[in-house]
Amino acid sequence: MTLLLVSCRGCPPTPGPTPSDVGPLPSTAAVLNNTKTPTTVYVSFGGNSKVGPADWTSFCTAVPSGCSFPLAAGASQLLPSFGKPLNATLAFDQAPGCGTTLAEFNLSIPGWALDTANISLVNGWNSNVSIEVSDAATLGPTNGADANADAYGVFPVACDLCVARGSPPCGYDAGGCTEAGSCGCKSGTQYNPTVPCQESFARGSVVTVVLVSH
């Protein structure tokens, strides 16, 4: 996942000193299927993640993109980090890629004072998702593919700059969408959007990715 290490509202925190790389109370993560239909959860891991498919063999089967596991209607699954840095991207019903809703979070990353989470529709949309962060905020839920300009913690479809399209992936065209607030993107500026596209929060939080009904 692409992260901008800048100090700004709604963006990842500037790297800075911390008491330790992990801290005494690392955040924990889980995923919940809050629908009436079984799903398959696909997880990919960022390059700075010290947690990977080999750590989750008890519930997650290795696939080319990372690992995947079934999740029954109404069921949840803990995503243990074992206190290690965890950079994970979750998608439902298909592996992370073009045309998928992506739930992204970074926990206990060395040198970062805070953890982060966001929901990205930059590659497209296939399911509605929220991310609940204890003692912080709820990101989303997304509102289908189009109505996400006011959805907290969500990058709208193809809005790789949060407030506009710069060089969107997956065949999306930036033409006519480079002004702030255009094409369903957020208003404001890239580093100070009116509604942030990402949440930063203290370590020790509980992060729950939730699949919600369309």
C-alpha positions in Angstrom: 0.0 0.0 0.0 1.2 3.5 -0.7 2.0 5.7 2.3 3.0 9.4 2.4 5.2 10.1 5.3 4.2 13.7 5.9 2.7 15.6 8.7 -0.9 16.4 7.7 -4.5 16.0 8.6 -5.7 12.5 7.6 -2.3 11.3 6.5 0.2 8.9 8.1 2.2 10.4 10.9 5.7 11.7 10.5 8.3 9.2 11.7 9.5 10.1 15.1 11.0 8.7 18.2 9.0 6.3 20.3 9.7 4.6 23.6 10.2 1.4 21.7 9.6 0.0 18.3 6.4 -1.7 19.4 5.4 0.0 22.7 3.9 -1.6 25.7 0.3 -1.9 24.3 0.3 -2.8 20.6 -3.0 -2.4 18.8 -4.9 -5.6 17.9 -7.0 -6.3 14.8 -9.9 -8.5 13.7 -12.3 -8.8 10.8 -16.1 -9.2 11.1 -18.6 -10.4 8.5 -21.7 -8.3 9.4 -23.8 -9.7 6.6 -26.0 -12.7 6.0 -23.8 -14.2 3.4 -20.5 -16.1 3.8 -17.5 -14.5 2.3 -13.8 -15.1 1.7 -11.3 -12.7 3.2 -8.1 -12.1 1.3 -5.1 -10.5 3.0 -1.9 -9.1 1.5 1.0 -7.9 3.5 3.2 -4.8 3.0 6.9 -4.9 2.8 7.4 -3.5 6.3 5.1 -6.1 7.9 6.8 -8.6 10.2 3.6 -10.6 10.1 2.9 -12.8 7.1 1.1 -15.9 5.9 3.4 -18.2 7.8 2.2 -16.6 11.1 -1.5 -17.3 10.3 -1.4 -20.9 9.0 -3.9 -22.0 11.6 -6.7 -20.1 9.8 -5.3 -18.5 6.6 -4.3 -20.5 3.6 -1.4 -19.1 1.5 -2.4 -17.7 -1.9 -0.3 -15.7 -4.4 -1.5 -12.4 -3.0 -0.8 -13.4 0.6 -3.4 -15.7 2.3 -7.2 -16.1 2.5 -9.8 -17.7 4.7 -13.6 -18.2 4.7 -15.7 -16.2 7.1 -19.3 -17.3 7.8 -22.2 -14.8 8.0 -22.0 -13.0 11.4 -18.6 -14.5 12.2 -15.4 -12.8 13.2 -11.7 -13.7 13.1 -8.8 -12.3 15.1 -5.8 -11.1 13.1 -3.0 -11.6 15.6 0.2 -9.4 15.3 2.0 -11.0 18.2 3.3 -7.5 19.0 5.1 -7.3 15.7 4.7 -4.7 13.0 1.6 -5.5 10.9 0.9 -3.9 7.5 -2.2 -5.6 6.1 -4.6 -5.0 3.2 -7.9 -6.9 3.3 -10.4 -7.5 0.5 -13.6 -9.6 0.3 -14.5 -12.2 -2.2 -11.5 -11.6 -4.4 -7.8 -10.8 -3.9 -6.7 -7.2 -3.5 -6.4 -5.7 -7.0 -8.4 -3.8 -9.6 -12.1 -3.5 -8.8 -11.8 -4.3 -5.1 -12.6 -2.4 -1.9 -9.4 -2.4 0.2 -9.3 -2.0 4.0 -5.7 -1.1 5.0 -4.1 -0.7 8.4 -0.6 -0.3 9.8 0.1 -1.4 13.4 3.3 -1.0 15.4 5.4 0.2 12.5 8.9 1.0 13.8 9.6 4.8 14.0 5.9 5.7 13.8 4.4 7.4 16.8 0.8 6.4 15.7 -1.0 3.6 13.9 -3.0 4.2 10.8 -6.0 2.8 8.9 -8.0 3.7 5.8 -10.5 2.3 3.3 -9.3 2.7 -0.3 -11.5 2.6 -3.4 -8.6 3.9 -5.5 -8.5 0.5 -7.3 -12.3 0.4 -7.5 -15.2 -1.0 -5.4 -16.8 -4.4 -4.9 -18.1 -4.4 -1.3 -19.1 -2.0 1.5 -16.7 -1.9 4.4 -16.1 0.0 7.6 -13.2 0.1 10.0 -14.0 0.5 13.7 -11.1 1.9 15.8 -11.7 1.8 19.5 -11.3 5.2 21.3 -10.9 6.9 17.9 -13.3 6.9 15.0 -15.3 4.7 12.6 -14.0 4.8 9.1 -16.8 4.5 6.5 -18.9 2.7 5.8 -18.5 3.1 2.1 -21.6 4.0 0.2 -21.3 1.9 -3.0 -18.9 3.0 -5.7 -20.0 6.7 -6.0 -21.2 8.5 -2.8 -18.1 8.6 -0.7 -17.0 12.3 -0.8 -18.3 12.7 2.8 -17.3 9.2 4.0 -14.7 9.5 6.8 -11.4 7.6 6.3 -12.3 6.6 2.7 -10.4 7.3 -0.5 -13.2 7.6 -3.1 -13.0 5.7 -6.4 -9.7 6.5 -8.3 -9.0 9.5 -6.0 -5.4 8.6 -5.3 -4.8 12.2 -4.0 -7.8 12.0 -1.7 -9.2 15.2 -3.1 -8.5 14.5 -6.8 -7.1 12.1 -9.3 -3.4 12.2 -10.0 -2.2 9.0 -11.6 -5.0 6.6 -10.7 -4.4 2.8 -11.3 -6.6 0.2 -12.9 -7.3 2.1 -16.1 -9.1 5.0 -14.5 -8.7 8.3 -16.3 -7.5 11.4 -14.4 -8.8 13.7 -17.2 -11.3 16.3 -15.9 -10.7 15.0 -12.3 -7.6 16.9 -11.2 -9.4 19.8 -9.4 -10.2 19.4 -5.7 -13.7 18.0 -5.2 -14.0 16.7 -8.7 -15.3 13.3 -9.8 -16.5 12.4 -6.4 -13.2 13.1 -4.6 -13.0 15.0 -1.3 -12.9 18.7 -1.1 -10.0 20.7 0.5 -6.4 20.0 -0.2 -4.4 16.8 -0.5 -2.8 17.3 2.9 -5.8 18.9 4.5 -9.0 17.4 3.1 -12.3 18.6 4.4 -13.1 14.9 5.3 -9.8 13.0 5.9 -9.2 9.8 3.9 -7.2 8.2 6.7 -7.2 8.0 10.5 -4.2 8.0 12.7 -4.6 6.7 16.3 -2.8 5.7 19.4 -1.3 2.2 19.9 -3.3 0.0 22.1 -6.4 0.4 20.0 -8.7 -2.4 18.7 -9.1 -2.2 14.9 -12.0 -4.2 13.4 -12.5 -4.4 9.7 -16.3 -4.9 9.0 -17.9 -6.2 5.9 -21.4 -4.6 5.8 -24.4 -5.1 3.6 -24.6 -3.3 0.3 
